[in-house]
């Protein structure tokens, strides 16, 4: 069975959001700090670049990356294709 050829899932100008991530938030209490998992709203933004491949990792994989400009931020961040999803139209 041949391996599938990877293809980019998104294109420039697509509205995307971060995949569901649980972040640990530190809450200060009198006897120290405890970490409580909280659901935080995912970041939303627009893809501002065409897809590009990064350098191979230890396993030799080259994954697609995108430059995403998040809402409320000035500079774009580079994100892997697996970390973002298309935003649903409401």
C-alpha positions in Angstrom: 0.0 0.0 0.0 1.7 3.3 -1.1 2.0 6.2 1.3 -0.3 9.1 0.8 1.2 12.3 -0.6 0.7 15.1 1.9 -1.4 18.1 0.7 -2.0 21.4 2.3 -5.5 21.7 3.9 -5.8 25.5 4.0 -5.1 28.5 1.7 -4.3 32.1 2.2 -7.2 34.2 3.5 -8.9 31.3 5.4 -10.4 32.0 8.8 -9.0 29.5 11.3 -9.0 28.7 15.0 -6.7 26.9 17.3 -7.5 23.3 18.0 -9.0 22.5 21.4 -6.2 22.9 24.0 -6.5 22.6 27.8 -4.1 25.1 29.3 -3.0 25.0 32.9 -3.6 28.2 34.8 -1.8 28.9 38.1 -3.9 30.0 41.0 -2.1 31.5 43.9 -3.3 30.4 47.3 -1.8 31.0 50.8 0.2 27.7 50.8 1.6 27.9 47.3 0.5 27.7 43.7 -1.8 25.0 42.3 -2.4 24.3 38.7 -6.0 24.0 37.6 -6.9 22.9 34.0 -9.3 25.4 32.5 -11.1 25.6 29.2 -9.9 28.8 27.5 -11.4 30.0 24.3 -9.3 29.1 21.3 -7.5 31.9 19.4 -9.0 32.9 16.0 -7.3 34.5 13.1 -6.6 34.6 9.3 -3.9 32.8 7.4 -1.6 35.4 5.8 0.9 33.2 3.9 0.8 30.3 1.5 1.7 26.9 3.0 5.3 26.0 3.3 7.3 23.0 4.6 9.6 23.2 7.6 12.9 21.3 8.1 12.6 17.6 8.6 12.3 16.4 12.2 14.1 13.4 13.7 11.8 11.0 11.9 12.3 12.7 8.6 8.8 14.2 8.4 8.3 17.6 6.8 5.0 19.1 7.9 3.1 22.1 6.5 3.3 25.4 8.3 1.2 28.5 8.0 1.7 32.1 9.2 -1.5 33.0 11.1 -2.4 36.5 12.2 -4.5 36.1 15.3 -7.3 38.6 16.1 -6.0 41.4 18.4 -2.3 40.8 17.6 0.0 42.6 15.2 2.6 39.9 14.2 1.7 36.6 12.7 2.7 33.3 14.3 3.8 30.2 12.4 1.6 27.2 13.2 1.6 23.6 12.1 -1.3 22.4 9.9 -2.3 19.9 12.7 -2.7 22.7 15.2 -5.4 24.7 13.4 -8.9 24.1 12.1 -11.2 26.0 9.7 -13.6 28.2 11.6 -17.2 27.3 11.3 -19.5 29.9 9.7 -22.3 30.8 12.1 
